[in-house]
Amino acid sequence: MIDRAFIAQLNGYGLTTAEIHYYRPDAPSLLQLFLWQEYDLAPDFPVLFDFLDFWRREIEGALHSVRIAHKDLIGPAQWRAVREIIPLQ
């Protein structure tokens, strides 16, 4: 069985982390932090924006700010040829 995250990375997805600050519904003067992490496509971030749309529709906490970090984890291989192996004792 192949991991879903591995297949997503092969299709161009990278690991996206969103730091979501929102106002607490029971104490509107306080900010709360929520960290969200999923594989997504930069720079459009369709998975993140779907989640934020869900948040606006279903969750009472009003959004204050969202900070995004993204990293492609699978890239071109880096290698170099080895001509000799020197044994160390």
VENNOR-V113957 format. One record per backbone hydrogen bond with DSSP energy under -0.5 kcal/mol. NH is the residue of the N-H (numbers start at 1). CO is the residue of the C=O. If there is no record, write none. Layout:
[[NH & CO] [NH & CO]]
This chain:
[[7 & 3] [8 & 4] [9 & 5] [10 & 6] [11 & 7] [12 & 9] [13 & 8] [14 & 40] [15 & 71] [16 & 38] [17 & 69] [18 & 36] [19 & 67] [20 & 18] [20 & 34] [21 & 19] [21 & 65] [22 & 32] [23 & 62] [24 & 27] [24 & 30] [30 & 27] [32 & 22] [34 & 20] [36 & 18] [38 & 16] [40 & 14] [42 & 40] [45 & 41] [49 & 45] [50 & 46] [51 & 47] [52 & 48] [53 & 49] [54 & 50] [55 & 51] [56 & 52] [57 & 53] [58 & 54] [59 & 55] [64 & 21] [65 & 21] [67 & 19] [69 & 17] [71 & 15] [73 & 71] [75 & 73] [79 & 77] [83 & 81] [87 & 85]]
